């Protein structure tokens, strides 16, 4: 079986942890810093970090428009700040986002760094360990969004078509389910279907 080529945006955040998580899920990831590297990817991970800084760097590197075009035809998975970038609306404060998923996301909704924590979240396949670091909260999901996991009633892992978002950091645990699901999405999209 051919494994998909999954890029990891490497402008900021723990992109190396995502590369290791993809390896545990059975595929290789590669770092994306330039437009030509993005063009080689069949799917892309937007890691955690600081969403306003990521926005600035995407613009400086000339990647914003290219990322928008990429997301219209290929799968994108955003974690924490990456989930903020995927949203259609961002609050606390308002900021620009890609609008690739029908989500309203509130930044830093659990509080500051000292409120970061590890918790078990509920999924259809049983509990999943999740690391929340200055995490956003998904306040609204559109009708086409499927909730894959919740924490205290709030959606924390969602998908819409070929895209996926998590408000936690699945790359910081030994859990493979989240990255494996994205690998499956990228494989299905490369074969001409959407999971």
N, C-alpha and C positions, 0 to 999 in steps of 0.2 A: 504494500500500500504506500502511495506517495504521500508524504506529510506536507501540509501547507506551509508556505513561507509567511510567517507572522512577524511583522515589525513591532518594535516597542519604541514609542517616542522617547528620545533620550536627551531632551533639553533640560529636564529637571526631574527630581523624584527618584525613587528606588527602582530604576529600570532593570538593574542587575537581578534583583529578587524576582521580577517577572520572568526574566530569562530562565532562571532556575526552576520556577514554577511550571513554565512551559515544558522544560525538559522532563520534569516529573510526570507531566501529562502526555508525554510521548512525542514531542516535537521540538524543533529548535526555533528560538527567536533570535532576531538580529536588531541592532540599534538603528534607529532612524533619526538623523539630524538634518538631512538635506532632501530636497525635492526628488532627486534622482534615486535616493534610497527608498523613499515612500513609494515610488512607481514600481519597485521590485516586490512590494508586499501584496499578499492576497488578503490579509487582515491586519488590523493595527490595534495595539493596546495603548491607551492614554493612561499613564500611571498617576499615582497620587503626587502631591507636591503642593504648590500654592497656585490656585487657578488664575489669579490676576497676573502673576509672574509668568505663568505658562502662556497666557494670552499675549503678553508683551513679547516674549521670545518667539512665538509662532509668527507674529507680525514681522519682527526684525529679521527672521530667517526666510521670509517670503513663503511660509508654509500654510498660512491661514486659508486662502482661497483653494489651494491644492488639497488641503485636508477636507474642506467642504465638498469638493468634487469627488474625492476618494470615498467619502462616507455615503455618497448617493448610489454607489455601485458595489462597494465592498464592506465587509463587516468591521465594526469598531467596537471595542470594549473599553469602557472608562471606569477606573476605580478612584473613589474619593474625589480628588480634584478633577480627575478625568470624567467622572460622572457629572460633575458640575458643567464641564465644557460640552457634554452631549445634550444637555437639557434645552428645552424650548423657552424656559423662563427661569431666571436666577434672582433670588432676593437676599437681603441682609449682607451687603447692599446689592442693588440690581447691577448686573454686568452683562456684557455681550456673551453669547454662547453659540455653539454650532447649530442648535435646533434640530439635531438628527433624531432625537427621541422626544415624544410628547410627555414631558415631565416638567413639573415645577419643583425646583430644588432650593432649599434654604441653606446658605453657607454657615459653617461653624455652629450648627444648631444645638449641639450637645455642650457647647461651651469651649473654653480654651484648652490648651495642651494638657493641663493637669486633670481635665475631665476625660482624657483618653482612657480606653478600657478594652478588655477582652470579654466577649459574651458568647453564649450559645444562641444562635438564631434558628427559627423553625423553617424547615423546608419540607416538601412532599416526600423527600427521601430520608427524613430524620434530621436531628440537630446538626448544625454546622458551626464550627468555631470561627468567630469573626473578630478581627482587630479593628477597633474604631479609634482613629487619631484625628482630632479636630474635625470630626466627620460632619458632612452635610446630612440633611433629612429631606427625603422625597415627600413633599407636601401634597402633590396631586399627580395622578397618572391618567393619561388619556385612555380612551376606550380600546385602543389597539395594544396597550401595554399589558404584559403578563407578569404578575408578581411571583417570583420564585422563592423569596424568603422575606420574613418579617421579623422585626425586633420591637417589642413593646407596641405592637399594632402597626408600626410604620413599615412601609416597603423598604428593604435594604438591598435587594438583588432583583433586578427586573430585566426583561427583554422585550424588544419590539422589532418584529421582522428579523433582520440579520444582526441587529445591534443589541448590546448588553451593557448594563451598568450596575455597579455595586458601590454602596456608600462606605464600605469597609475595605480592608486590605487583605484579600485572599492570598496574596503572594507572601505574606508574613507567617503563614502556618504551613504545616505539612499536608494540608487538605488539597486534593487534586480536583474535586468535582467542578469547581467554578471554572478553572482554566480548561479542563477537559471539555466542558460544555461549549466554551468559545472555540476551541479547536474543531469541534464537530460542526459548528456554525460556519467557520471558514472553509472547511472541507466541503460542506454541502453547497455553499455559495460558489466555490470554484468549479463544482460539478454542474452548476446551473440551477440549483434549487435553494430554497431558504428553509432552514430548520424551524 
